[in-house]
Amino acid sequence: SAAELSGAFSSGSERVLEVFPTIKGPAEAAQLMTWFLHQSSKVLSQSYVVRRLRVLVLNHLGVLADEQKEALRASLLEAVREKGAEMPGFLVDDITRTLALVVMFTWFDLEASREVVDQVLAGAVPQELGLRMLRAFVEEFNRELPARYIARQRRVVVAFRDKQLRAIFEHALAAMRAATPAAAGADTAEQRRQLSAALLLQRECLGFDFIGLAPDEASDDAVAIQIPSSWKDVVQTDGFLDAYFDGYVRSAPPVSSQLIEVLVQVASIRRSFYMEAVRVQFVRRMARGLADVLSGAVGLDDVENYHHLCRLLARFRCIHTLVEIEDASEYRDLLAAVAAFTMTGLTLWEWSPNSIAPLLAFWAKVAATHDARDDANAAVAGDVIADALPRVVREFLRAMVAATARAGSDGDDSPLDSTDVVLENVASVAAIARASYERCALVVLETLREMAGEYQDMLRGGRDVAVVERQLAWPVYAVAACLGARQPYRSLPEDDRRDAEMFATVLELDRLVQQRIQGAVGAAPSEALELALLHAHVAFRSSYIGESGHKVTAVFARLSALVGLQDAPGVLDLILQKVLFNLRTWPPGSAVVQRSLQLFHDMTVGYVSVRSVAKLETVTLLLANHSSDELQFLRAVDAYKQRALYYGGLARVLFAADAAPQFAEFMRPWGAAADAMLAMPEEQLAQDAALRLRLVRVLRDLRGFLAAVASKANFVRFFEWLMPARIELVHRAVRMAHDVPVQIAALKLLAEFVYNRTQRLNFDVSSANGILMFREASRAVFEYGRLAMGTRAVRDVYKERYKGVAVCFTMLMRLIAGKYVAIGVMPLYGDVALEQAYRTVLELLRQFPVQDVIAYPKLGKAALAMLEVLLARANVDLVPLDAPTYERLMLLCVEAFDHAETAVSSAACSVIDGLLTAAIDGADTGHSAALVELVHSRPDITQHLLRTMLNIVLFEDRPNDWSFSRPLFCLMVLHREYALQYTGQVVQYQPPERRDDLVAALKDLLASTELVLTTANRDAFTQALTQYRRQVTAKNLNLMVPSSQTLGAPVDIMKHEAQEAMDE
């Protein structure tokens, strides 16, 4: 605290004011902070000082002398040694982590730094405190530091791993063995603390990043611990696993759960770490220990013990295939014990919901390596596996069905709440089932038929079926997972027939659900069941139809006999009918509608799939009645994304074949609505709320349809439908200043209309379509811009003003970036569309506060993207720039440098680069005279830009340094002397310890190339900037950013270079 600090120096606060000015550098700051850490007795003050010390070490340790570094390290170690027993644990951890940073940064420079861990291991601090310090050390060395320290940290971490980590692990093992009680309940509080500290240290050691990279998370290596081979004589010793299992039996929670956690890591050690004979011994001992714990239910009444034991089973089977012991008694005992444990564990969802997944993962791994031909082979426990797999499937379904019923009656959390978790679990069940499909598929099918029969009886009796529908989701999800897990090269004809029977049963259940929904019987339908039914349809399509067409398999012959579906087109038609039924009956905001539309979208994106769908009779009817009000989501105004999925799919289907005959009929409802609105007076349309609502729907539907148009021929059809008559309706919508949704819908349609997506707007050379589109878009920008610049009061400035402006910016950017209009010739024949659009957007940027443009991310992104295209070198001469506009644009770019998105700051750099390149080239060639005069008349702007960019490249580590280097070189060409003066002042502002290193780095940057604007010089400067960044990172130069008030006399960097050359 301030009072404590005051009293520490003197009895009066005036003494504090005398001391603070004497802190002139990092060395004095470190000395005073460590002194204060020793003197203070307040935890809050100590914690603050330690955190500030950590910042100092990270940023300024490199400028301290070796003696000062040693003093800092010794002082931190002494603080823990003296006060560690009295300090709270978090403060000991913070001090130790700061000490570890000092050790890390001085590892190769000071031999004493490498001895700190040895001192702790040798007993320099009490045992329990030493274990805590070692854990903090390992944590800190394993923690990833900021990017500029990564290279140095990795070298030190490798040395730490090779020389000291093993000794730390051995120390933790010895401490664990010493603290393990001789019998259950015979431990003391001190033993429990020491044992817990030793286990936490072991956990950190085994969790160390041994290889320095993150393996592919999709493989088993993601959980394999890659400990070095040099640890073999530590891990591969007699009694190694015994210590953990004995300790578990004799300890109570939470220590017992920590023991199991460490065992999880031990089981995760890579298989190649063990030689064959040793691995067999390890696996047998682990299997025996697990079987004993499971058989005796030791400690399993504690939820943490139970959960970590489930994790241990999954991890052990994931890393080790257990083929080494499949003919041993331990293997059979383990499988039998796990089977019994699983039967009970699956029923405990409410108690430990996260433990279901690892239990299923264990059996999925067992099933993956099980050969059905060994079902009766007791020598390799085949009979145990064959008996367990269908039992696991049955018990899982029963347990989840029961848990769902209890959740429905009690109002508690349901296992169906998280669809991702459900899909993950049923995927494991499907992997189990596919290993013994004859019996497991029968279990799933019987469960589904039994529950579906009960459901049918309840419907006939008029009883409430809400709970049963939720329960039915589980067998339906299981069917879907089994269908999706089919592997064509391993699937037998009889397996396909089983799939047909399960899918047919799902279809019959779906028919019952649809009848209930149509009859409005009972409560609202279950969303979980409907999602499961959709998932089953998706899985069948994926496995038996797919994108590459279908092959005749046994599944269709069986489906034909059961439900009359003879081939893939029949199934596709059924799926599409299912989708349309959901769209007619479910409310727009439901997950069912979203998933149904996503399924429709997926059916229309593939080349083969969309052509198969286009031939269906249901699709023909849908194309003829696509805007039917029976589809509930089409009646909702705000469901644009759903409408876009729907009409995007319809567009792909429509254009899958020759669309000329069907296009006019498909567009007829929209055309009739548009023509009717155009026939009305504009005032009547603006005043009728129902008509405006209909207009918004039409505009959004057209946009969704247009977004899916990919070819020029199809776009031309839409162009001819819209132009020239119906485009007037879009302009009317833009002029409705009192109805913002209508305006935004119209502007976004135009933005999509002018978007050269997939080169669909590359018209013929003789076509005037591009010019016509540019005129209409320019007119819309002008009309909306005039309204946006008005004085009308708004309640939400973004929604009512800036959102539309952002769309206008995007529209103009797409017009120019599409390169389908020769905008350069427009002024030659007196077309004012280009100048009108330019002046409108520039006036908008002048009127709106710069802070607002950057504060709203979409507006800032759109503005800079537009300016990047407008002021590109090829277009800059067409832009009517004046002094106020130039100043505002540069101010906007400066603000954009700190935008959250890198793409925006890069666009700002491109804007400046384009302007300055044109000005410099124009001064040499005589072109762009107005721009040259504008740039040279305001040197204050370019000098401010130069100063800002130098601050960024010198003091910050940006991912887009390349983007900043391009305009920075232009600025240095314009103001070479100012650049030298400013960098000299920057050097003078730094602490004396850093100046020589900074001068050495800066002189290489400034002398890297001739300051003449050529491509080769630009590239050389960019390379020199990259080299400067490397030097700053390597030397850990954390520079201090000067302000205009703190800059002193500059250091002449180039003279410094010349003097060094003379000295040499």
Solvent accessible surface area in square Angstrom, and as a share of the most:
residue,aa,sasa,rsa
1,S,70,0.45
2,A,85,0.66
3,A,82,0.63
4,E,40,0.18
5,L,37,0.18
6,S,18,0.12
7,G,52,0.50
8,A,42,0.32
9,F,54,0.23
10,S,34,0.22
11,S,125,0.80
12,G,15,0.14
13,S,77,0.49
14,E,106,0.48
15,R,102,0.37
16,V,18,0.10
17,L,128,0.64
18,E,98,0.44
19,V,14,0.08
20,F,98,0.41
21,P,90,0.56
22,T,74,0.43
23,I,59,0.30
24,K,168,0.71
25,G,21,0.20
26,P,13,0.08
27,A,23,0.18
28,E,69,0.31
29,A,20,0.16
30,A,4,0.03
31,Q,126,0.56
32,L,47,0.23
33,M,35,0.16
34,T,10,0.06
35,W,91,0.32
36,F,17,0.07
37,L,1,0.00
38,H,43,0.19
39,Q,106,0.47
40,S,2,0.01
41,S,93,0.60
42,K,110,0.46
43,V,62,0.35
44,L,151,0.75
45,S,11,0.07
46,Q,8,0.03
47,S,11,0.07
48,Y,141,0.54
49,V,11,0.06
50,V,2,0.01
51,R,135,0.49
52,R,106,0.39
53,L,0,0.00
54,R,58,0.21
55,V,55,0.32
56,L,15,0.07
57,V,0,0.00
58,L,29,0.14
59,N,35,0.18
60,H,41,0.18
61,L,3,0.01
62,G,44,0.42
63,V,22,0.13
64,L,10,0.05
65,A,49,0.38
66,D,70,0.36
67,E,124,0.56
68,Q,76,0.34
69,K,18,0.08
70,E,66,0.30
71,A,61,0.47
72,L,6,0.03
73,R,21,0.08
74,A,55,0.42
75,S,24,0.16
76,L,0,0.00
77,L,12,0.06
78,E,56,0.25
79,A,0,0.00
80,V,0,0.00
81,R,88,0.32
82,E,100,0.45
83,K,40,0.17
84,G,5,0.04
85,A,95,0.74
86,E,146,0.66
87,M,20,0.09
88,P,46,0.29
89,G,23,0.22
90,F,100,0.42
91,L,0,0.00
92,V,2,0.01
93,D,12,0.06
94,D,22,0.12
95,I,0,0.00
96,T,0,0.00
97,R,48,0.18
98,T,0,0.00
99,L,0,0.00
100,A,0,0.00
101,L,0,0.00
102,V,0,0.00
103,V,0,0.00
104,M,1,0.00
105,F,14,0.06
106,T,0,0.00
107,W,3,0.01
108,F,118,0.49
109,D,95,0.49
110,L,12,0.06
111,E,117,0.52
112,A,32,0.25
113,S,0,0.00
114,R,69,0.25
115,E,74,0.33
116,V,1,0.00
117,V,2,0.01
118,D,70,0.36
119,Q,67,0.30
120,V,5,0.03
121,L,39,0.19
122,A,90,0.70
123,G,52,0.50
124,A,37,0.29
125,V,8,0.05
126,P,82,0.52
127,Q,77,0.34
128,E,63,0.28
129,L,18,0.09
130,G,3,0.03
131,L,0,0.00
132,R,76,0.28
133,M,0,0.00
134,L,0,0.00
135,R,34,0.12
136,A,1,0.01
137,F,1,0.00
138,V,0,0.00
139,E,33,0.15
140,E,0,0.00
141,F,1,0.01
142,N,49,0.25
143,R,102,0.37
144,E,140,0.63
145,L,8,0.04
146,P,64,0.40
147,A,83,0.64
148,R,84,0.31
149,Y,5,0.02
150,I,63,0.32
151,A,67,0.52
152,R,59,0.22
153,Q,11,0.05
154,R,70,0.26
155,R,138,0.50
156,V,1,0.00
157,V,3,0.02
158,V,52,0.30
159,A,15,0.12
160,F,0,0.00
161,R,45,0.17
162,D,89,0.46
163,K,139,0.59
164,Q,11,0.05
165,L,0,0.00
166,R,69,0.25
167,A,39,0.30
168,I,0,0.00
169,F,1,0.00
170,E,69,0.31
171,H,39,0.17
172,A,0,0.00
173,L,4,0.02
174,A,59,0.45
175,A,1,0.01
176,M,0,0.00
177,R,109,0.40
178,A,75,0.58
179,A,2,0.02
180,T,26,0.15
181,P,3,0.02
182,A,91,0.70
183,A,52,0.40
184,A,74,0.58
185,G,72,0.69
186,A,61,0.47
187,D,26,0.14
188,T,77,0.45
189,A,51,0.40
190,E,112,0.50
191,Q,53,0.24
192,R,101,0.37
193,R,124,0.45
194,Q,30,0.13
195,L,4,0.02
196,S,23,0.15
197,A,15,0.11
198,A,0,0.00
199,L,1,0.01
200,L,34,0.17
201,L,0,0.00
202,Q,0,0.00
203,R,78,0.29
204,E,35,0.16
205,C,0,0.00
206,L,1,0.00
207,G,42,0.41
208,F,8,0.03
209,D,52,0.27
210,F,8,0.03
211,I,80,0.41
212,G,30,0.28
213,L,112,0.56
214,A,94,0.73
215,P,46,0.29
216,D,97,0.50
217,E,153,0.69
218,A,94,0.73
219,S,48,0.31
220,D,64,0.33
221,D,77,0.40
222,A,41,0.32
223,V,48,0.27
224,A,16,0.12
225,I,23,0.12
226,Q,45,0.20
227,I,0,0.00
228,P,32,0.20
229,S,63,0.41
230,S,71,0.46
231,W,3,0.01
232,K,59,0.25
233,D,88,0.45
234,V,11,0.07
235,V,4,0.03
236,Q,47,0.21
237,T,59,0.35
238,D,147,0.76
239,G,33,0.32
240,F,7,0.03
241,L,9,0.04
242,D,48,0.25
243,A,19,0.14
244,Y,0,0.00
245,F,9,0.04
246,D,55,0.28
247,G,1,0.01
248,Y,4,0.01
249,V,76,0.44
250,R,78,0.29
251,S,18,0.11
252,A,58,0.45
253,P,67,0.42
254,P,94,0.59
255,V,7,0.04
256,S,2,0.01
257,S,7,0.05
258,Q,29,0.13
259,L,1,0.01
260,I,0,0.00
261,E,36,0.16
262,V,1,0.00
263,L,0,0.00
264,V,1,0.01
265,Q,28,0.12
266,V,1,0.00
267,A,0,0.00
268,S,0,0.00
269,I,0,0.00
270,R,45,0.16
271,R,77,0.28
272,S,84,0.54
273,F,0,0.00
274,Y,6,0.02
275,M,129,0.58
276,E,101,0.45
277,A,69,0.53
278,V,45,0.26
279,R,27,0.10
280,V,38,0.22
281,Q,121,0.54
282,F,15,0.06
283,V,0,0.00
284,R,93,0.34
285,R,47,0.17
286,M,0,0.00
287,A,0,0.00
288,R,101,0.37
289,G,2,0.02
290,L,0,0.00
291,A,8,0.06
292,D,89,0.46
293,V,5,0.03
294,L,15,0.07
295,S,90,0.58
296,G,51,0.49
297,A,62,0.48
298,V,45,0.26
299,G,27,0.26
300,L,22,0.11
301,D,128,0.66
302,D,35,0.18
303,V,56,0.32
304,E,88,0.39
305,N,2,0.01
306,Y,5,0.02
307,H,43,0.19
308,H,19,0.08
309,L,1,0.01
310,C,0,0.00
311,R,68,0.25
312,L,0,0.00
313,L,0,0.00
314,A,15,0.12
315,R,54,0.20
316,F,0,0.00
317,R,7,0.03
318,C,29,0.17
319,I,12,0.06
320,H,0,0.00
321,T,48,0.28
322,L,1,0.00
323,V,82,0.47
324,E,27,0.12
325,I,1,0.01
326,E,61,0.28
327,D,109,0.57
328,A,21,0.16
329,S,76,0.49
330,E,20,0.09
331,Y,15,0.06
332,R,89,0.33
333,D,77,0.40
334,L,0,0.00
335,L,0,0.00
336,A,50,0.39
337,A,13,0.10
338,V,0,0.00
339,A,5,0.04
340,A,63,0.49
341,F,21,0.09
342,T,0,0.00
343,M,30,0.13
344,T,80,0.47
345,G,0,0.00
346,L,0,0.00
347,T,58,0.34
348,L,56,0.28
349,W,38,0.13
350,E,87,0.39
351,W,102,0.36
352,S,7,0.05
353,P,60,0.38
354,N,113,0.58
355,S,1,0.00
356,I,2,0.01
357,A,30,0.23
358,P,18,0.12
359,L,0,0.00
360,L,0,0.00
361,A,37,0.29
362,F,0,0.00
363,W,0,0.00
364,A,17,0.13
365,K,66,0.28
366,V,2,0.01
367,A,2,0.02
368,A,76,0.59
369,T,83,0.48
370,H,23,0.10
371,D,52,0.27
372,A,57,0.44
373,R,213,0.78
374,D,49,0.25
375,D,36,0.19
376,A,97,0.75
377,N,57,0.29
378,A,58,0.45
379,A,71,0.55
380,V,30,0.17
381,A,2,0.01
382,G,1,0.01
383,D,46,0.24
384,V,23,0.13
385,I,8,0.04
386,A,5,0.04
387,D,74,0.38
388,A,1,0.00
389,L,0,0.00
390,P,13,0.08
391,R,89,0.33
392,V,0,0.00
393,V,0,0.00
394,R,75,0.27
395,E,36,0.16
396,F,0,0.00
397,L,0,0.00
398,R,142,0.52
399,A,6,0.05
400,M,2,0.01
401,V,22,0.13
402,A,40,0.31
403,A,1,0.00
404,T,1,0.00
405,A,29,0.22
406,R,101,0.37
407,A,8,0.06
408,G,35,0.33
409,S,89,0.58
410,D,95,0.49
411,G,68,0.66
412,D,92,0.48
413,D,108,0.56
414,S,21,0.14
415,P,9,0.06
416,L,20,0.10
417,D,105,0.54
418,S,49,0.32
419,T,56,0.32
420,D,112,0.58
421,V,73,0.42
422,V,1,0.01
423,L,53,0.26
424,E,102,0.46
425,N,11,0.06
426,V,2,0.01
427,A,56,0.43
428,S,22,0.14
429,V,1,0.00
430,A,1,0.01
431,A,43,0.34
432,I,0,0.00
433,A,0,0.00
434,R,52,0.19
435,A,19,0.15
436,S,10,0.07
437,Y,11,0.04
438,E,117,0.52
439,R,96,0.35
440,C,0,0.00
441,A,2,0.02
442,L,90,0.45
443,V,6,0.03
444,V,0,0.00
445,L,8,0.04
446,E,87,0.39
447,T,23,0.14
448,L,0,0.00
449,R,118,0.43
450,E,131,0.59
451,M,20,0.09
452,A,13,0.10
453,G,30,0.29
454,E,90,0.40
455,Y,0,0.00
456,Q,52,0.23
457,D,76,0.40
458,M,21,0.09
459,L,36,0.18
460,R,182,0.66
461,G,56,0.54
462,G,58,0.56
463,R,138,0.50
464,D,97,0.50
465,V,3,0.02
466,A,21,0.16
467,V,51,0.29
468,V,13,0.08
469,E,0,0.00
470,R,73,0.27
471,Q,25,0.11
472,L,0,0.00
473,A,0,0.00
474,W,2,0.01
475,P,0,0.00
476,V,0,0.00
477,Y,7,0.03
478,A,0,0.00
479,V,0,0.00
480,A,0,0.00
481,A,12,0.10
482,C,0,0.00
483,L,0,0.00
484,G,45,0.43
485,A,35,0.27
486,R,32,0.12
487,Q,75,0.33
488,P,93,0.59
489,Y,175,0.66
490,R,162,0.59
491,S,21,0.13
492,L,95,0.47
493,P,73,0.46
494,E,69,0.31
495,D,17,0.09
496,D,7,0.04
497,R,102,0.37
498,R,53,0.20
499,D,0,0.00
500,A,0,0.00
501,E,38,0.17
502,M,1,0.00
503,F,0,0.00
504,A,6,0.05
505,T,16,0.09
506,V,0,0.00
507,L,18,0.09
508,E,73,0.33
509,L,1,0.01
510,D,6,0.03
511,R,106,0.39
512,L,17,0.08
513,V,3,0.02
514,Q,40,0.18
515,Q,92,0.41
516,R,8,0.03
517,I,29,0.15
518,Q,128,0.57
519,G,47,0.46
520,A,88,0.68
521,V,64,0.37
522,G,63,0.61
523,A,56,0.43
524,A,82,0.64
525,P,36,0.23
526,S,15,0.09
527,E,72,0.32
528,A,22,0.17
529,L,2,0.01
530,E,2,0.01
531,L,30,0.15
532,A,0,0.00
533,L,0,0.00
534,L,0,0.00
535,H,48,0.22
536,A,0,0.00
537,H,1,0.00
538,V,30,0.17
539,A,8,0.06
540,F,0,0.00
541,R,28,0.10
542,S,74,0.48
543,S,25,0.16
544,Y,12,0.04
545,I,15,0.08
546,G,22,0.21
547,E,75,0.34
548,S,110,0.71
549,G,31,0.29
550,H,78,0.35
551,K,171,0.72
552,V,139,0.80
553,T,36,0.21
554,A,21,0.16
555,V,0,0.00
556,F,8,0.03
557,A,73,0.57
558,R,81,0.29
559,L,0,0.00
560,S,39,0.25
561,A,79,0.61
562,L,71,0.35
563,V,47,0.27
564,G,49,0.47
565,L,24,0.12
566,Q,133,0.59
567,D,62,0.32
568,A,2,0.01
569,P,62,0.39
570,G,24,0.23
571,V,0,0.00
572,L,4,0.02
573,D,27,0.14
574,L,51,0.25
575,I,0,0.00
576,L,0,0.00
577,Q,86,0.38
578,K,5,0.02
579,V,1,0.00
580,L,17,0.09
581,F,8,0.03
582,N,0,0.00
583,L,1,0.01
584,R,90,0.33
585,T,42,0.24
586,W,15,0.05
587,P,71,0.44
588,P,34,0.21
589,G,78,0.75
590,S,15,0.10
591,A,46,0.36
592,V,0,0.00
593,V,0,0.00
594,Q,76,0.34
595,R,70,0.25
596,S,0,0.00
597,L,0,0.00
598,Q,62,0.28
599,L,1,0.01
600,F,3,0.01
601,H,46,0.20
602,D,48,0.25
603,M,0,0.00
604,T,1,0.01
605,V,82,0.47
606,G,15,0.15
607,Y,154,0.58
608,V,60,0.34
609,S,5,0.04
610,V,10,0.06
611,R,84,0.31
612,S,38,0.24
613,V,0,0.00
614,A,28,0.22
615,K,170,0.72
616,L,11,0.05
617,E,133,0.60
618,T,17,0.10
619,V,1,0.01
620,T,82,0.48
621,L,108,0.54
622,L,14,0.07
623,L,17,0.08
624,A,49,0.38
625,N,90,0.46
626,H,1,0.00
627,S,45,0.29
628,S,35,0.23
629,D,96,0.50
630,E,111,0.50
631,L,8,0.04
632,Q,45,0.20
633,F,0,0.00
634,L,9,0.04
635,R,112,0.41
636,A,27,0.21
637,V,40,0.23
638,D,129,0.67
639,A,16,0.13
640,Y,44,0.17
641,K,165,0.70
642,Q,19,0.09
643,R,6,0.02
644,A,27,0.21
645,L,34,0.17
646,Y,1,0.00
647,Y,0,0.00
648,G,5,0.05
649,G,0,0.00
650,L,1,0.00
651,A,0,0.00
652,R,61,0.22
653,V,4,0.02
654,L,4,0.02
655,F,28,0.12
656,A,14,0.11
657,A,70,0.54
658,D,100,0.52
659,A,3,0.02
660,A,54,0.42
661,P,101,0.64
662,Q,85,0.38
663,F,16,0.07
664,A,72,0.56
665,E,86,0.38
666,F,2,0.01
667,M,1,0.00
668,R,133,0.49
669,P,34,0.21
670,W,6,0.02
671,G,2,0.02
672,A,59,0.46
673,A,3,0.03
674,A,4,0.03
675,D,65,0.34
676,A,47,0.36
677,M,2,0.01
678,L,36,0.18
679,A,88,0.68
680,M,45,0.20
681,P,78,0.49
682,E,54,0.24
683,E,113,0.51
684,Q,86,0.38
685,L,0,0.00
686,A,17,0.13
687,Q,146,0.65
688,D,52,0.27
689,A,67,0.52
690,A,73,0.56
691,L,25,0.12
692,R,41,0.15
693,L,69,0.34
694,R,114,0.42
695,L,0,0.00
696,V,5,0.03
697,R,60,0.22
698,V,11,0.07
699,L,1,0.01
700,R,40,0.15
701,D,7,0.04
702,L,6,0.03
703,R,52,0.19
704,G,1,0.01
705,F,0,0.00
706,L,0,0.00
707,A,34,0.26
708,A,19,0.15
709,V,0,0.00
710,A,58,0.45
711,S,46,0.30
712,K,78,0.33
713,A,63,0.49
714,N,21,0.11
715,F,0,0.00
716,V,38,0.22
717,R,64,0.23
718,F,0,0.00
719,F,11,0.05
720,E,117,0.52
721,W,32,0.11
722,L,4,0.02
723,M,17,0.07
724,P,113,0.71
725,A,70,0.54
726,R,52,0.19
727,I,5,0.02
728,E,52,0.23
729,L,6,0.03
730,V,3,0.02
731,H,0,0.00
732,R,33,0.12
733,A,0,0.00
734,V,0,0.00
735,R,67,0.24
736,M,5,0.02
737,A,24,0.18
738,H,111,0.50
739,D,21,0.11
740,V,24,0.14
741,P,68,0.43
742,V,1,0.00
743,Q,4,0.02
744,I,12,0.06
745,A,4,0.03
746,A,0,0.00
747,L,0,0.00
748,K,54,0.23
749,L,1,0.00
750,L,1,0.01
751,A,6,0.05
752,E,11,0.05
753,F,1,0.00
754,V,0,0.00
755,Y,74,0.28
756,N,17,0.09
757,R,78,0.28
758,T,91,0.53
759,Q,111,0.50
760,R,0,0.00
761,L,0,0.00
762,N,67,0.34
763,F,33,0.14
764,D,93,0.48
765,V,160,0.92
766,S,112,0.73
767,S,42,0.27
768,A,59,0.45
769,N,28,0.14
770,G,5,0.05
771,I,40,0.20
772,L,70,0.35
773,M,1,0.00
774,F,0,0.00
775,R,107,0.39
776,E,33,0.15
777,A,0,0.00
778,S,1,0.00
779,R,82,0.30
780,A,0,0.00
781,V,0,0.00
782,F,71,0.29
783,E,10,0.05
784,Y,5,0.02
785,G,0,0.00
786,R,132,0.48
787,L,60,0.30
788,A,8,0.06
789,M,49,0.22
790,G,32,0.31
791,T,143,0.83
792,R,108,0.39
793,A,95,0.74
794,V,40,0.23
795,R,235,0.86
796,D,57,0.30
797,V,46,0.27
798,Y,46,0.17
799,K,125,0.53
800,E,34,0.15
801,R,41,0.15
802,Y,6,0.02
803,K,67,0.28
804,G,0,0.00
805,V,0,0.00
806,A,9,0.07
807,V,15,0.09
808,C,0,0.00
809,F,1,0.00
810,T,32,0.18
811,M,0,0.00
812,L,0,0.00
813,M,45,0.20
814,R,54,0.20
815,L,1,0.01
816,I,12,0.06
817,A,46,0.36
818,G,14,0.13
819,K,175,0.74
820,Y,29,0.11
821,V,16,0.09
822,A,63,0.49
823,I,15,0.08
824,G,39,0.38
825,V,66,0.38
826,M,0,0.00
827,P,71,0.45
828,L,149,0.74
829,Y,111,0.42
830,G,56,0.54
831,D,18,0.09
832,V,99,0.57
833,A,7,0.06
834,L,3,0.02
835,E,83,0.37
836,Q,58,0.26
837,A,0,0.00
838,Y,0,0.00
839,R,127,0.46
840,T,8,0.05
841,V,0,0.00
842,L,3,0.01
843,E,48,0.22
844,L,0,0.00
845,L,3,0.02
846,R,70,0.26
847,Q,91,0.40
848,F,12,0.05
849,P,67,0.42
850,V,6,0.04
851,Q,115,0.51
852,D,41,0.21
853,V,2,0.01
854,I,28,0.14
855,A,71,0.55
856,Y,63,0.24
857,P,81,0.51
858,K,146,0.62
859,L,0,0.00
860,G,0,0.00
861,K,97,0.41
862,A,11,0.09
863,A,0,0.00
864,L,0,0.00
865,A,30,0.23
866,M,0,0.00
867,L,0,0.00
868,E,67,0.30
869,V,29,0.16
870,L,0,0.00
871,L,1,0.00
872,A,38,0.29
873,R,98,0.36
874,A,93,0.72
875,N,24,0.13
876,V,5,0.03
877,D,93,0.48
878,L,52,0.26
879,V,12,0.07
880,P,38,0.24
881,L,37,0.18
882,D,65,0.34
883,A,44,0.34
884,P,80,0.50
885,T,1,0.00
886,Y,0,0.00
887,E,78,0.35
888,R,64,0.23
889,L,0,0.00
890,M,3,0.01
891,L,80,0.40
892,L,3,0.01
893,C,0,0.00
894,V,24,0.14
895,E,62,0.28
896,A,0,0.00
897,F,2,0.01
898,D,109,0.56
899,H,23,0.10
900,A,106,0.82
901,E,67,0.30
902,T,63,0.37
903,A,64,0.49
904,V,2,0.01
905,S,3,0.02
906,S,26,0.17
907,A,7,0.05
908,A,0,0.00
909,C,1,0.01
910,S,45,0.29
911,V,0,0.00
912,I,0,0.00
913,D,30,0.15
914,G,9,0.08
915,L,0,0.00
916,L,0,0.00
917,T,21,0.12
918,A,0,0.00
919,A,0,0.00
920,I,16,0.08
921,D,45,0.23
922,G,2,0.02
923,A,58,0.45
924,D,118,0.61
925,T,86,0.50
926,G,59,0.56
927,H,122,0.54
928,S,22,0.14
929,A,73,0.57
930,A,83,0.64
931,L,16,0.08
932,V,24,0.14
933,E,116,0.52
934,L,21,0.11
935,V,3,0.02
936,H,98,0.44
937,S,61,0.40
938,R,63,0.23
939,P,62,0.39
940,D,77,0.40
941,I,18,0.09
942,T,1,0.01
943,Q,53,0.24
944,H,79,0.35
945,L,1,0.01
946,L,0,0.00
947,R,73,0.27
948,T,27,0.15
949,M,0,0.00
950,L,1,0.00
951,N,32,0.16
952,I,8,0.04
953,V,0,0.00
954,L,2,0.01
955,F,33,0.14
956,E,69,0.31
957,D,81,0.42
958,R,42,0.15
959,P,118,0.74
960,N,13,0.07
961,D,26,0.13
962,W,156,0.55
963,S,17,0.11
964,F,0,0.00
965,S,1,0.00
966,R,30,0.11
967,P,0,0.00
968,L,0,0.00
969,F,1,0.00
970,C,0,0.00
971,L,0,0.00
972,M,4,0.02
973,V,36,0.21
974,L,42,0.21
975,H,31,0.14
976,R,110,0.40
977,E,119,0.54
978,Y,47,0.18
979,A,1,0.00
980,L,34,0.17
981,Q,89,0.40
982,Y,5,0.02
983,T,0,0.00
984,G,0,0.00
985,Q,30,0.13
986,V,0,0.00
987,V,1,0.00
988,Q,62,0.27
989,Y,66,0.25
990,Q,2,0.01
991,P,15,0.09
992,P,94,0.59
993,E,84,0.38
994,R,1,0.00
995,R,68,0.25
996,D,104,0.54
997,D,51,0.26
998,L,0,0.00
999,V,4,0.02
1000,A,34,0.26
1001,A,1,0.01
1002,L,0,0.00
1003,K,36,0.15
1004,D,72,0.37
1005,L,2,0.01
1006,L,15,0.08
1007,A,51,0.39
1008,S,41,0.27
1009,T,25,0.15
1010,E,121,0.54
1011,L,35,0.17
1012,V,69,0.39
1013,L,30,0.15
1014,T,61,0.36
1015,T,98,0.57
1016,A,75,0.58
1017,N,23,0.12
1018,R,27,0.10
1019,D,57,0.29
1020,A,33,0.26
1021,F,2,0.01
1022,T,14,0.08
1023,Q,127,0.57
1024,A,15,0.11
1025,L,5,0.02
1026,T,62,0.36
1027,Q,76,0.34
1028,Y,2,0.01
1029,R,35,0.13
1030,R,145,0.53
1031,Q,34,0.15
1032,V,11,0.06
1033,T,42,0.25
1034,A,72,0.56
1035,K,87,0.37
1036,N,8,0.04
1037,L,13,0.07
1038,N,21,0.11
1039,L,25,0.12
1040,M,78,0.35
1041,V,86,0.49
1042,P,10,0.06
1043,S,52,0.33
1044,S,89,0.57
1045,Q,155,0.69
1046,T,62,0.36
1047,L,41,0.21
1048,G,37,0.35
1049,A,74,0.58
1050,P,67,0.42
1051,V,36,0.21
1052,D,83,0.43
1053,I,3,0.02
1054,M,47,0.21
1055,K,135,0.57
1056,H,57,0.25
1057,E,57,0.25
1058,A,52,0.40
1059,Q,86,0.38
1060,E,65,0.29
1061,A,65,0.50
1062,M,151,0.68
1063,D,105,0.54
1064,E,180,0.81
